[in-house]
Structure formats: C-alpha cells, structure tokens
Amino acid sequence: MNKFVVIAAVVILALVGWWIWSQGGAPTTPGTEETSQNGEVTGESATIQLAQSNFSGVSGAATLIESGNNLVVMIETSGAPGGVAQPAHIHAGTCSELGGIVYELAPVLDGSSEIQLSGVSLSDLAEQMPLAINVHKSAEEIGVNVACGDISL
C-alpha cells in the first residue's frame, strides 16, 4: 500500500509540474531601465515566457523594451525547425482564448525575431490588456499555434 501512495504522489506532482510548465510558468518578469548601444536610457522592459502550444516542442521568451517612443519586441525560441519563417503577433485575449491581432511582429526565423513598434509603449499595452504573444507554425499553417505567452505587466 505504501508503494502505491508514493507512486500516486509522484504522478500527481509530475502532472502539476507539467501543467505549470505548459502554462508558461511565471508569465512575466518586470525589468528595469535598459541602456541602448549608444548609452541612452531606453525605459522599462518585460520578459514574457512562451510555452509550447499543441505539443509543438517550441518554447522561448519575448523581451519587450521601451526605446524612446517605441517598443522593441525580441523573440527567442528553441525547438522550431530551421529555415521556416513563423509568423508572430500580439493578440487580444489570452493564450487560452486568443482574439484578433493587435500588433504584427516580425516572423521568427531560426529561433529569433526583432521588431520596433513605433509609438507603442508598455503602458499602451497595459491599457489594452489582456494580451498574448503568439507564434504560428508557418505562413501556410497560420492556424496552428506553436508557442504562446500571456502578457502581464
């Protein structure tokens, strides 16, 4: 009987751990002021964990950095096939209930992407919450989500 209790406890812990991991763990890590290459203070930042969707094996993080009147969005992923451009967007809603596209991001290619959104700040995003960053499998399979993270500021 003791063996059964131990095995059941391990299975339950594993399932809880998997669920937390599949939800992206800690969704956002608030940042501090960042400095650009020329030494200019660029503002606040946030990091959003991107959890795999649809058992894709793709996960990563998106870093949002204020730079003057712009928001730089950098995405780094692992587990995606090389040479495939994966569309990425900021959507209204959450990963569990994605809404329409609010901001188009640069496609993720070979695990990375970067774009500067003109006239957008973290406070602009905060006013539009809830929002999520979503990465799609490819332009041809835009309906298949491979990674997603809820933005929490």
Buried (B, 14 or more C-beta within 10 A) or exposed (E): EEEEEEEEEEEEEEEEEEEEEBBBEEBBEEBEEBEEEEEEEBBBBBBBBBBBBEEBEBBBBBBBBBBBEBBBBBBBBEEBEEEBBBBBBBBBBBBEEBEEEBBEBBBBEEBEBEBBBEEBBBEBBEEBBBBBBBBBBBEEEEEEBBBBBBBBB
